[in-house]
């Protein structure tokens, strides 16, 4: 689930011109962090990486990603949560980008 009010607040804070770049950076960095999480070997490392992902996902209103990252923070020894986080991120970012594009089209042409 995506909190679109949170997305609009972020967009308002950074401005329309910069927002697309912020989204791209978020996506690239989050994918890198998830890759690092998948390769992490210690509970402390998994917890730290998940905390960073959770903090960023909050700003983008991605509640499913936030919850999945929180599970890793709380139970870093359970590596199955890492796969859950990847799945949550992959599905959420797809919805996010698709709906963001549709909202822009409606604003521009509708």
C-alpha positions in Angstrom: 0.0 0.0 0.0 1.1 3.5 -0.8 0.2 6.6 1.2 -0.3 9.1 -1.6 -0.7 12.0 0.8 2.8 11.3 2.0 4.1 11.1 -1.6 2.4 14.5 -2.3 4.0 16.0 0.8 7.4 14.8 -0.3 6.8 16.2 -3.8 5.7 19.5 -2.3 8.8 19.6 -0.1 11.4 19.0 -2.8 9.5 20.6 -5.7 8.1 19.1 -8.9 11.4 19.6 -10.9 13.5 17.6 -8.4 10.9 15.0 -7.4 11.6 12.7 -10.4 15.3 12.7 -9.6 14.6 12.0 -6.0 12.5 9.0 -7.0 15.2 7.7 -9.3 17.9 8.0 -6.6 15.6 6.3 -4.0 15.0 3.4 -6.4 18.7 2.9 -7.2 19.8 3.2 -3.6 17.1 1.0 -2.3 17.8 -1.7 -4.8 21.4 -1.5 -3.9 20.6 -1.8 -0.2 18.4 -4.8 -0.8 21.2 -6.4 -2.7 23.6 -5.6 0.3 21.0 -7.0 2.6 20.8 -10.3 0.6 24.6 -10.6 0.9 24.9 -9.6 4.5 26.3 -12.1 6.9 25.5 -10.7 10.4 22.4 -9.9 12.2 23.7 -6.4 13.1 24.4 -5.7 9.5 21.0 -6.8 8.4 19.3 -4.8 11.1 21.3 -1.6 10.1 20.6 -2.0 6.4 16.9 -2.7 7.1 16.7 0.4 9.3 18.0 2.6 6.4 15.5 1.1 4.0 12.6 1.6 6.4 13.5 5.2 6.9 13.6 6.0 3.2 10.4 4.0 2.5 8.5 6.0 5.2 9.2 9.2 3.2 7.7 7.6 0.1 4.6 6.3 1.9 5.5 2.6 1.2 3.9 1.0 4.2 4.4 -2.6 3.0 8.1 -2.0 2.6 8.3 -0.2 6.0 6.6 -3.2 7.6 8.9 -5.8 5.9 12.0 -3.8 6.9 10.7 -3.5 10.5 10.5 -7.3 10.6 14.1 -7.6 9.7 15.1 -5.0 12.3 13.2 -7.0 14.9 14.3 -10.5 13.8 17.5 -10.1 11.8 18.4 -13.7 12.3 15.3 -14.7 10.2 16.8 -14.4 6.7 13.4 -15.3 5.2 12.3 -11.7 5.9 14.9 -10.5 3.4 13.0 -12.2 0.6 9.7 -10.7 1.9 11.3 -7.3 1.8 12.5 -7.7 -1.8 9.1 -8.9 -2.9 7.4 -6.0 -1.1 9.7 -3.5 -2.6 9.5 -4.9 -6.2 5.7 -4.9 -6.2 5.4 -1.5 -4.4 7.8 0.3 -6.7 6.0 -1.0 -9.7 2.7 0.3 -8.4 4.3 3.5 -7.3 5.9 4.3 -10.7 2.8 3.2 -12.7 0.4 5.3 -10.6 2.8 8.2 -10.5 2.9 8.2 -14.3 -0.9 7.9 -14.6 -1.4 10.8 -12.2 0.9 13.0 -14.3 -0.9 12.1 -17.5 -4.2 13.0 -15.8 -2.8 16.3 -14.6 -1.3 17.2 -18.0 -4.0 15.9 -20.4 -7.1 15.3 -18.3 
